[in-house]
Amino acid sequence: MTNLYWVGSRESDIAHTGTLFHGCVALYGDGEYCLTRRKGIRIDNNIGSKERDDFVLSAIAEIAEKDPDAKFCFYDPSWAYAIPGLEKYRGRILCLNERKHYEKYNNKIEFFEFIRGEVPTFFHAVYPGEACNYGDLCAKFGKRGGAFIIQEPVSNGGSGTFCMERRNAAKVARMLDPKGLYLVSEYYANNIPINIHMIVTEKDIVLFPGSVQVLHAENERLIYRGADYDNYSRIDGALRKKFEAYARRIGELVRDEGYRGVCGVDGLIADGNVYFVEFNPRFQGSTAVLDLALAEQGRPSMQELNLSAFRNDFIAKDFGNRVPYSTYSYIYSENRVFGNHILKNVMNEPLVAQVDKDGYKLTQKLKKNIYMFRIILKGNITSINEDGGVFFHEHIVEPDTRLYRKILKKDRLAVKISLMSLGVKLTERARAFLLDNGGIRPGNNNAVDMNVLNMVVNAPCDISYIRFTPFTIDLGTEKNLKLFYYGKFLTGVELYPLDPLGTKRTTRGVPYETVAYLSTDRLRVHMTNECIYKKHNIGCKFCNIVPCKDPISLKDVEEVVNDYVANSPAVKHFLIGGQSMDQKNGMQTIIQMVRIIRNATKDKRIYVMALPYDEASIKTLVEAGMNELACNIEIFDKKLAVKYMPGKGAIPRETYYRILSYAGKLLPQPGSVRAMLIYGLEPKKSFMKGIRKIVGLGIQPIISIFRPLPDTPLEHLMAPPLMDVYDLYCKAEKVCEKKGLRLGPACVFCQNNTLSLPETDEPLPSLC
């Protein structure tokens, strides 16, 4: 009888292997033979050390002495050769290839030469460290700027993968061994890093579903933090097929040299091409996720299949194409606040499939770059953007430290964009206080509106991973609401109370909210409750508005508007907008609505948000009393406009430019004519080109940050990175300033869900 023992970094790596293993020797874990439990310390698993070697050797020796039937399987079989003293137990180690295979395949330079000409490779050259200065690399690669990837020949987890650019060139150069050799390549800012597991048998190469790798920039390195299997299935099929063909070819090459068992291939998709990056003759950091999926299919684990490969057993290939999981590991960086925040809230999050603490405790003292714990999640945590890169789910991935520091300093832009994207939680006592004092007025898109730092912000409160948001509203001791960021008090905050008129019905029995609703200080009047595009199944894919079968009556509109004008001091102006109406009859309805509002009030401003109708209609609207107009382009790129807005996107961009320019002549006050634009659904280059275009026409841009909404075709996408949004604001504002404009709208209260800031820091009227 054989008793198998696992040897590796994490005890959780064998969580879904059933009864295959009798025990486990691991650096991280709660088990008897785990370094974390035995000595209460955690070390860097990506770097070999005497501490690691001594512990693994002593644990194996102890087990071998107690259990004469003990055999060992390694996460990384090269440890069996690298750790002094293990040669004594070599006969007890299973699934072990010859030393020469690990020495050759773990050396990236040697492997690079081995597969040269067989598959396209990412790395282009090998240079000594002393030749890796920024100026020389720019000259060698024919570049005037940009960044370069410089990789040590032997390293794990990204610990030896440096990203050099102009700003950090001197620092990275000091981190390199002047006489050591490095693989060097140009860095593609927009890329998709991918990985695939293989098992090499005597007669076959068995491929498993691949994953998108989650690489995090830390300390001038690109560190591996997790994998997204779910999103891999969304990569263009031709690119996946090409990558898998390259992986298979590499598998054939190592098989011909005698290699057997589990291994992994890293690749990169950039500029529409697929490149090989590196070969890993071991299990992968994401194997545990694959094991979970295999267990759910009633299949053997990767560890059991690895044993089968060395026994020359048949391995069935029908594993399916999709693994509906992702994983992310938290590593101790400059502080533990990010990971600990997740761990404190993880048990209440329904999208978390598994938490692997591996012996980690919230109060445990750690050194920098040490593994804390990981989570396995249902669905994807990355999405592929239109620039050809990857967006991360920023509820899961730690915030950019620059943004984190800005928020703690109460930088209004940093606070606003983070609240709009990450949302906010209300404690039970804060919620109870609000319900007892006017209620909570719902905002657009599963959100609430709040006054914070003298600006108005629309923050979601019912989105995926809302439990992980770093923002919390709690009740202070003086019965005032306070906003906290990662548990630290940030500032006071006020939420908008329920609208007293919102629950009323018209004399015909139609709910007021079907006709109009109060949003911050404006009454938003629906022009229609049935989108013409959704009616024909060509609606915008980012919209979650459900069409209503009951048409809006102008009599109901008149009744509701008159009631608000007479009885709601909160209404300062009006917005006519909502779903799209047909071109033939839509404008006539809008014109009549403007007249109804203007008859009810002579001084309040009327803002119309509509499709770009003809010039005569725009002129009639102005004559009827319209003060402001928006025709929302949303997406500049023509092809992507049709992709994401099949109906509305078919309207030529030139039509928008013509109608907006004409309206600007009738409403010459700066900011009276504007266009909403969505950032996150098209390349940055075309977005900024569009900004310059409409600003050049004197049109005020309103930037809406893409927010994936539940129950929409785009709910699986990620919002753009918050730091990118911060930088975009600065760039777009500079474009506007040259033409005497600002990012709109100008109304502080209408800025709630847009990338804009009040022109001044004047206090807002209290809502109390």
Secondary structure, DSSP 8 states (H G I E B T S, - for coil): --EEEEEEEEGGGGTTSTTS-SEEEEEESSSTEEHHHHHS----TTS--HHHHHHHHHHHHHHHHH-TTEEEEESSTTHHHHSTTGGGGGGGB-S---HHHHHHHS-HHHHHHHTTTTS-BS--EEEEGGG--HHHHHHHTT-SS-EEEEE-SS-STTTTEEEEEGGGHHHHHHHS-TTSEEEEEE--SS-EEEEEEEEE-SS-EEE---EEEEEEEETTEEEEEEEEHHHHTTS-HHHHHHHHHHHHHHHHHHHHTT--EEEEEEEEEETTEEEEEEEESS--TTHHHHHHHHHHTT---HHHHHHHHHHT--------S---EEEEEEE--S-SHHHHHHHHHGGG-TTEEEEE-TT--TT----TT-EEEEEEEES-SEEE-TTSSEEE-TTTS---HHHHHHHHTT-HHHHHHHHHHH--EE-HHHHHHHHHTT---EETTTEEEEEETTEEEEEESSSTTGGG-SEEEEE-TTS-EEEEETTEEEEEEEE----TTTT-B-TTS-BHHHHEEEETTEEEEES-SS-HHHHTT---TT------SS---HHHHHHHHHHHHHH-TT--EEEEESS---TTTHHHHHHHHHHHHHHH-SSSEEEEE-----HHHHHHHHHHT--EEE---B--SHHHHHHH-TTGGGS-HHHHHHHHHHHHHHS-STTSEEEEEEETSS-HHHHHHHHHHHHHTT-EEEEEE----TTSTTTTS----HHHHHHHHHHHHHHHHTTT--SS--STGGGTTSS---SS--------
